[in-house]
Amino acid sequence: MESDDVLARVLELRAAGSGSKQIARALGMRPAQASALLRQAAESLAGGTAPADRPVVGCWVNAGWSAGLGLAAAPAWAEADLHAAEPETAGFAQVLVARQERASRVTVCGFLVDVHCLGVKNTIEPEVIGAGSLPAYLRRYYSAFDRPPLSIELDQARTIVHGAVAYARSLGFSPATGFADTAPYLGPVRGDEPTIDFGREGKPFYVSGPHDDARNIVRTLERSCGPDGFHYTVAMGPL
């Protein structure tokens, strides 16, 4: 029997409720061989599974992500984020999502979100790592923050990211180039998630970054919001 046929038979027997010993007897092999084939079949299935259908291992966001946002529709999220944002990270949500890839592997991807103005500024595209390496990866990803990240549900991660993207689009800004490849790991927007009021205290607030075209961003805000409809600060002074 060809290897693909063996895997298919293993999957059929497993779907019928057979364990490794029953599968071994049915196929005339040792239980250890049947167990190895079960793992191989599971990995084969995971490789063809859409990102949104893979089990969620965890989601995280930095403490202080909600500073300045309107969270009246999501009081539990506001209550969980009691820490004031640090000045250098205020206005940013750094989101990480981990999903099961195979039995001992997970896929991680991340989003750097300007929740006050620009939406998704950068992404960490999907990367497969060993499941045991996830805690160390998490520490590295949030190493710029003094406080440990908050563990959140996928719905909250999705709402932060997609909500910020929609807000930024309304102002004239598109998400980072890698967003299309990374967004599927958030899963589809259901439409019944709580609403977050983005911006700082109800208005866009732009803080220039080292790689921004600050002059163009301010001009875009002037067109979309009017000269008095937003606030900004730039490293080189007023534009």
MOSULQUI-V138742 format. One record per backbone hydrogen bond with DSSP energy under -1.0 kcal/mol. CO is the residue of the C=O (numbers start at 1). NH is the residue of the N-H. E is the energy in kcal/mol with one decimal. If there is no record, write none. Layout:
# MOSULQUI-V138742
CO;NH;E, CO;NH;E
This chain:
# MOSULQUI-V138742
2;6;-2.2, 3;7;-2.5, 4;8;-2.2, 5;9;-2.3, 6;10;-2.6, 7;11;-2.4, 8;12;-2.0, 9;13;-2.5, 10;14;-2.6, 11;15;-2.6, 12;16;-1.3, 13;18;-2.5, 14;17;-1.6, 19;23;-2.6, 20;24;-2.5, 21;25;-2.2, 22;26;-2.4, 23;27;-2.1, 24;29;-2.4, 30;34;-2.1, 31;35;-2.6, 32;36;-2.1, 33;37;-2.2, 34;38;-2.2, 35;39;-2.0, 36;40;-2.3, 37;41;-2.7, 38;42;-2.3, 39;43;-2.4, 40;44;-2.2, 41;45;-2.4, 42;46;-2.4, 43;47;-2.0, 46;49;-1.4, 50;53;-2.0, 51;54;-1.3, 55;100;-3.0, 58;98;-2.6, 59;152;-2.4, 60;96;-2.1, 61;150;-3.6, 62;65;-1.2, 64;67;-1.5, 66;69;-2.2, 68;201;-2.9, 70;197;-2.7, 71;74;-1.4, 74;78;-1.8, 75;79;-2.6, 76;80;-1.8, 77;81;-1.1, 86;89;-1.7, 86;90;-1.3, 89;92;-1.7, 91;115;-1.8, 93;113;-2.6, 95;111;-2.5, 96;60;-2.2, 97;109;-2.0, 98;57;-2.7, 98;58;-1.6, 99;107;-3.1, 102;105;-1.0, 104;131;-2.5, 105;101;-2.4, 105;102;-1.4, 106;129;-2.9, 107;99;-2.5, 108;127;-2.2, 109;97;-2.7, 110;124;-2.4, 111;95;-2.5, 112;121;-2.5, 112;122;-1.2, 113;93;-2.6, 113;115;-1.1, 114;119;-2.1, 115;199;-2.2, 116;205;-1.9, 119;114;-3.6, 120;176;-1.5, 122;112;-2.9, 124;110;-1.9, 127;108;-2.7, 129;106;-2.7, 130;133;-1.7, 131;134;-1.1, 133;137;-2.3, 134;138;-2.7, 135;139;-2.0, 136;140;-2.1, 137;141;-2.6, 138;142;-1.6, 140;143;-1.5, 142;145;-1.6, 150;61;-1.9, 153;157;-2.0, 154;158;-2.9, 155;159;-2.2, 156;160;-2.6, 157;161;-2.2, 158;162;-2.6, 159;163;-1.8, 160;164;-1.8, 161;165;-2.1, 162;166;-2.4, 163;167;-2.3, 164;168;-2.7, 165;169;-2.5, 166;170;-1.8, 168;173;-2.5, 176;179;-1.9, 178;182;-1.2, 179;183;-3.0, 182;185;-1.7, 183;186;-2.4, 197;70;-2.6, 200;203;-1.2, 203;200;-3.0, 204;231;-2.4, 206;233;-2.4, 209;212;-1.3, 212;214;-1.2, 213;217;-2.2, 214;218;-2.5, 215;219;-2.0, 216;220;-2.2, 217;221;-2.2, 218;222;-2.2, 219;223;-1.9, 220;224;-2.2, 221;225;-2.8, 222;226;-1.3, 226;229;-1.6, 231;206;-2.5, 233;208;-2.3, 234;237;-1.2
